[in-house]
Amino acid sequence: MKMRHLLVPVVLAAAAATLATQQPRGGFPHARHAKLFPTCAGCHAGILSGDSAAMFPTKAVCAQCHNGTDVHRVSWSGPSTHATNLKFSHAEHAMMSAQGGAAAQCVNCHGQQAGRDTAWMHVAGADPSACIACHRHQAPEHLASSADCATCHKPLAEAAGLSGAAIAAFPKPPSHSDPNWLATHAPTNDAQVAQCATCHARESCERCHANADRLPAIRALASDARVAALERDAKPVYFTPASHLASSWRYGHGASARSNTGSCASCHTQTSCRTCHTGELGRDVIQRLPEAKPGRASGVVLVEASQREPLGATPASYAAPTGAALILATARDTVRSAKVRVHPDGFATNHKDAAASGQLNCQGCHQPRDCTACHDGVSTRGNYHPSDFMARHATGAYAQEQNCSSCHRVETFCRSCHQKAGIANSGGVRGVAHTGQPLWLLQHGQAARQGLTSCTACHQQRDCLRCHSSLGLHVNPHGPDFNAEAMASRNKQVCFVCHLSDPLKK
């Protein structure tokens, strides 16, 4: 049986199911003896004294009235022992009631509760609601959050006689059905930890908490093999914190992770983060998270929604962010791919501004090879430019609306196409593309300084050297503010492209 309600602490309730098992009291016909006994103590003398041997009448006591004939044969053999997590003492209760000025009456707890049947010898097992009738000053109902479970119950780990089925049948307090329960259930003091221990063991928490071994509240709970068996096949249940629902959370969660890594570790392991963080960003923070290991909670795994195999409904406690491309999964879910899509549609062709602005740290998720796969000056991947781009790309290329060299090696890719189109320079000084500008030769210097890359789409270096070299027409290509010494100090070999000798020695 799966203990679906044993989520994560705190359970503030007691086990009413264990009380219910005591109600038949061995099937003794109390009502048939109503006229024979004026008090309960006639048969239950040990109740108030605490003498367990005299708690119930023996056969010898019954034989004082029953002589053993067919009519008066005793068939009742006494009540059987029932496993319970109660630590109730009749003697202590009677003493405390007397001290409070109100003598304890058996009928207060053992009268049949349906319709409050308090007729003499109409006996039933104690019901928790009967306890609340006196203890209303402490809790409004049996499973109320304000109830002090330790008053009547011992910790689950100490109730060794309870079976796994009995533990699985523990009632679920109403507080545990609150939508915000998972977000607020963490105990903050020893008293709340003791409340958890009434129905939970350490394994109850370890099902979901990847960092269970680091949390004092969980370590304070005892381990229990029965709970471990119930939790073994139960899936962890996670919720989405309100902060995670913000549209900016995926990009801005780093600050929160650095300042409060322990909070992240309750749901996330190193694997959770490395689903996205394949680069160096956040490595020091990620290393502070627990590792996902066998026998430990797997933590939340982020996967692209389309990559998750249909396994039924997503856990009810998980609220998916509006428009989010990520979903929560666990190691027990079948996932075809760990690919995560955090960027909006069209980002691959429009990421230049975001990358340049520093809004995103690309290294957090990407390796250099992810960029060079496109930005290597060689790739010719399709579907980047809009339709009819070839017919009107000249203006955009000249205005540097896009950096063509990110994907194309202009001196080879562009020139080869321009040569086929008959517009590449083949030795002339004007070029076919500039025939509409009569004074182009005198004006081209400014264009070359603004975008020399666009010139290489049609021209080769030798076209420039025909004029701008010591072997050509000796036309000086340098502007009035050119600092020859500074340029030479960086790379003097560049000077010898146009000059046969060192121009600084003249």
N, C-alpha and C positions, 0 to 999 in steps of 0.2 A: 504494500500500500504506500502510495506517495504522500508525504506530509506536505501538502501544497501550502498550508497556512504557516508552516515554520519558515518564514522568510528570513528576516534579519531581526535582531532584538529591537524593541523591548516587548515582552509579553507581560502584561500586568495582571494576568488572570490566574485562576486556580482551576483544577481539573474537576469539573462537575461530574464528568463521566465516571470518575472513581467513586464518587459518592453514590451515584445511581446504582452501582453494582452491589451496594450494601442494603438496598431497600427490602428485598424479600426476606432477609433475616432467616434463611434456611426454611422458609415456608411455614413458620410457626403460626398456628391459628389463634392470634391474640383475641379476636372478637369472641370466640367460643369460650374464652376464659374470663370474660369481662366481669362476671358476677362472682368469681372466685377469689380475685385478688384486689384488695382496696388500694394497694400502692405498687409502684413499679419495683421498689426495693425488695419486695417479697421474693422475687426471682433474680433480680439484678443487684444483689447486695454489694458487689464489688465496684459498681459504677462510681459511687461517690468516694469510696475509700482508696480507689486506685489498685485494688487487688485484682489482677487480671484473671486469676484462677476462679474468682467468684463473680466474674463479669456476667456469666450465663449459668443457668441451672444445670446441674448434672442429671444423669438418669436416676441416680439414687434419690435426688430431691423430688423428681417427678414420681418416683415409685411410692412416695409417701401417700399419694392419692390414687395412683394407678396401680392396682394389685396384680396386673399381668394377665387378667382374663381377656377373652376376645373383645369384650366391650371396653375394657380399660387398659388395653395394651398400648404402651408408649412406642410410637413410631418415629418421633422426632429425635434426631441425633445431635442437635446443636448446629449453630451457624458455621459455615466454612470461612476460612481466612481469606480476605480479599486484599490484593495488593493495592496500595494507595500511596499518594505523596502527602497525605494529611499528617499533621503533627498535633492533632487536637487531643486535649486531656479533659475528660469529664470532671475529674476532681478539681483541677485548677479552675475550670470554668465555673463550677459551683461555688468555689471559694471567692472568686472575683465578683460573681453576681451578688453573693451575700454581703461582701464588703461595699458594694455599690448600693445596698439597701433594697435589693429586689432578689428574693430567693429564686434560684433556677427552677423552672418547671419543665419536666420531660416533654410535655405536650407542645412546648414552644418550638421545639426542633423536630420532634418525631410525630406530630399530628399530621394527618394526611393533608397535603397542601392544596389540593384541588378544591376550591370553594372553602378553604380553611375549615376542614372537618376536624374539630377538636373533641369529638365524642370519646368517651373513655374506652381505651384499648383499641381505638382505630389507629393503628401504628404504621408508620412508614419510615423509611430511611430519611436522614436529614437532607434538606434541600438548601442550596446556598441562599435562596431568597429568604429563608427563615433566619439565617445569620444576619442578613442586611437589615432585618426588622429591628435588631438591637444595635447594629453597628452603622446605622445610617449617618452618624456624625462623622464617620471616616470615609465612607464611599456610598454613593447613591445606588449602586447596583454591584452585583458580583464581579463583573468583568470591566468595571470602570477604571479609567486610567489612574484615578487617585487611590485605588485600592492598594493596601499593603499586603501583598501576597504572603510575605514571610510570617504574618500573624498566624495563618492557619496551615501553610504549606512549607515543606522543606524543599531544598533545591532538587531539581530533576535527577542530577547525578547521584544523589543520596537515596532516591527512591528506587532501589535496585530491583524490587519485585515487579515493577511495571513492565509490561511487554512493549515491543515496538508498536504493535497495533493499538494499544491503549494510549501511547504517546501520540500517535498519529491522529487519534480521535479527540485530542484536546480541543476545546472550543476556541474559536478565533475571536479575540476581543474586537468590538466595533472600531476602536481606534486604528486597528491594523488595516481597515478597509478605506481609510481616508486617503484621497489621492496624493496628499502630501506626506504620507507616513514614511515612505522610504527616505525622503529628503530630511526628515526631522527625527528619525528614530534613534540616533546615536545617544547612548547614555552619557551623562555629564558628571555623575557622582557615584559613590559606592552603593548608595541606596537603590539607584536605578539599575545598576549592574545586578544587584541581588534580585530585583524584579525579573530581569531577563532570565536569570538562572532558574526560576521556577519552572519554566517550560522549555528552555533552550540550553544547549551545550555549545562548546566551542565550534563544533562542526556545523552548527546552524549558520554561523557567521562566515565560516571559511568557504561556504558554497559561492558566495558573491564577492567577498572582500579579498582581493589579491594580496593585500598587505596585512592580513589577519595576524601574522606573527609579529607585527610591529605595533599593534594597537593594544594599549594596556587593558582597555575594557574587555576586549576579546580574550586576551591572555588570562584574565581573571576568571573566565568561565572554565569549568572542568570539562575534560574530554569525556565523551560517552559513545560507546560502540553501537548502541541502539540508534542513536541519532545519526551516527556516521552511516549506518546501513540505509536509513531512510533518505538521507541526502545524496547518496552516491549517484543515483540516476536522475536527480532533480536538476533542472536547468537553473542557472543563476538568473535573477531578475534585476534589471537595471532601469534607472529612470534618467530622464534628461533634465539637468538643472536649468533653472530659468535663464541663467547667464549664457548657456549654450544655445539658446534659441535665438539670440541676437544675430542678425545677418553678418555682423562684423566679427563674430566670435572666431571663425576659422582663421582669420588673418591676425587677430589681436590677442589670442589666448596665451601667447608666450609670457607676458608679464605676470599673469595670474599663476602660470605653471612654475615660474621661477620663485615667486614669493610664497606659494603655498603648495609645494610639490606633494606634501603628505596628503592633502585633500584629493589630489588627482589620483594618488596611489590606491584609493579605496576602490576605484573602478577600472583603472588603467594599469597595464603592465608596459614594459619596454616595447613589447611587440605592438601594443596598441598605437604607440607614437611612431614607430618605425614603418608603419603602414604608409604614412605620408612623409615622414622625415627621413628620406634616403640620403640626405647630404649631411653637412656638418652642423647645421643650425640646431641648437638645443641639445647637443650631445651630452653636455655636463648635467643638464636637468634630467634627461632620459635615463642616464645611468643611475640616478637616485631612485628610480622606480623599481619595484620588484620585477623579477624575471618570471615569465610564465613557465611553470614546471609541472610535471605530472603530479597529480594529487593536490594541486593548488588551483584556486579559481583562475580561469583563463583570462578574466577581465574583458573589457569591451574591445571589440575589433571593428574598425571602420572599413566598410566596403562599399563599392558603388552599388546602388540599389538594383540595377539591372543585372548584377553579377551574382545575386543571392538566389540559390535554388529555392523554389516554393516549398516552404516547410509549414504552411499554415499561417495563422495570424501572428503578427508581431506581438510580443508581450504587451499586455494591456497597460502596464506601467510605463511604457515608453511612448512619448509623444514626439512624433517626427516634426522637425522644424518645417515651416511652410517653404516649399520650393527647394528643400535641401536635396543635394545629390548624394548624401551619405546616409547610411542606416546603421543601426547597431546590430551586431551579430556576436556570436560567441564561438568558442572553439568547437562546440558540438554542432554548430550549423555547417551545412555543406556549402562551401564557397568556391566558385569556379575560378575566381581571380581576386587578387588583393589590390587591384588597381583602384585608385581613388581620384575622383575628378572634383577638384575644389574650385576650378576656374569657371567662369560663365561661358556660355556658348560663344564661339567666335574669338575666344581669347588667344588662340594660337596665331591668328593673323593680326591681332590688335594689341599685343602685349608690350609693344615698344615703350609706350609712355609709362606704364606701370613699372616696368623693369628699370627705366632710366630715372624715375622719380624717387626710387628707394622705398616706395610704399610696400613693396614685397621684397623679402630676402629670398631670391631665387635659389640660393645655395641650401636653403632649408630642405628643399625637396629634390633638387636637381643636381646632377653631376655635370661637369663641363661637356661631356660627350652628348648630353641631351641637347645642348645648344649647337654644338658643331655638327650634329646630324643634319641641321638645316643651314646653319651659318658657317659653312666651310668654303664658300665661294665657288662651289662646284655643283651643288644639288640643283636639280631642275624639277622639283616636286610640283605637281599640278594643283589646280584648285586654290591657288593663292591669290592670283590676280582676277579681277572681275572680267566678265565677257567683253570682247572687243578691245582688250587692253593693248594688244600689239599695235593697233591702228592709231592709238593716241598716247603712247607711253613716252614719247620724246619730251614733251613739256614737263611731265612729272619727274622724269629722270634728270633733266637739266636743272629743275628747281629743287632737286634733292628732297622731294616729298617722301621718298622712300630710299633707303640705303640699298641700292642694287647689289653692292658688293657683299652684302650679308649672305646672299644666296648664289650670286653669279660672279664669276671671274671675268670682269668686263673686258680685259684686254684679249681674251680668247672667246668667251661666250658671245658677248655683244658684237665684237668685230667680225666674227665668222658669219653672223646673220646679216650684218650690214654689208659685208662684201658680196654675199649672195644677192642682196637687194640693189647692189650697184651704187651705194652711197658712201662706202668706206674710202678713205684716201688711198691713192695708189701712186703717190709721188708728187702730185701737184701741190701748190702752196695754198690753194683756196679750198678745195674740197667741194664735192657735189652738194652737200647739205647747206653750204653757205652762199650759193649763187645769188640768192635774193638780197644779199647785203653787200653792196659794192665796196664799202670801206671796212669789211670784216677783218681783213689782214691787219689793219691798223688798230682795230678795236678788240682783237681777240685776247689780249693780255689780261684784261679784267675778268673775262669769262673763265680763262684758264686758272687764274688765282682763286676764283670762287668755287670752281668745281673741276679740277684737273681730271678727276676720275671719269667724268662724262666725255672728256676729249679722247681718252684712251679707248672708248668704244669704237672709234673709227681710225684714230691715228696711232702710229708707233713712235717710239722715241726718236728715230732717225728723222722723222718729219720735223721735229723741233730743232734738232741739231743742224739742220741745213742753214738756219739763220742764227740760232743761239749757241754758237760755239766758236772757239778760236780758229777752227778750220772752215767755218761758214762765213756768214756776212757780218760777224762780230756784233750782232744786235744784243744789247745788254737786257736780259730778262728781269733783272732785279729792280725793285722799286726804290724810291729815294731813301727809305728808312732801313734798307737791308744792312744787316750787321754781318759782314763777311767773317770777321774774327770769331764771333759767337758760333756761327754755323760751322766753321772749320774745326772749332774745338769739340764739337759733337761728333762729327764724322768727316774728316778731311777728304776721304775718298770720293765723296759726292762731288767735290769741286772738280775732280779730274774727268768727270763725265763730259764736261764742256771745255775745260782748260787743259792744254797740253802740259803746262808747267804750273807751279804753285803761284796763284795770282797774288798772294800776300807778299811775295818777295820782289815784286816789281816796284 
